[in-house]
Amino acid sequence: MPVRKGLAAGLLLITPALGLAAPVAGAAETTTVVTGPWSGPGGWSTATCPEGSHLTGGGYAFRPAGSGDAVLVNAPNPDDPSTWAVRAGHGTVQAYAACETETETKA
């Protein structure tokens, strides 16, 4: 069966032109995508950001069990803000977490 992929961005873009926020001088951001394990049928998959980074969004790969099957949950884990959680109706899923780390840059 084909694998379907989805991505939900938990990322809000704020631009200096709107006067809402400006980038921090001397800081660069690195994004890493962490992949969780494939779930069992109708099960959960989670992907957790490494220590020192924070979750900015997530998504999934989905192998439906049949016609009409769906992903039931695709969101940050309310019990762990560094983890993305996904649950399949009957098929299998694999969670992805987009993780960001700020690093100092030399001027």
Secondary structure by P-SEA (a helix, b strand, c coil): cbbbbbbbbcbbbbbcccccccccccbbbbbbbbbbccccccbbbbbbbcccccccccccccccccccccccccccccccccbbbbbbccccbbbbbbbbbbbbbcc
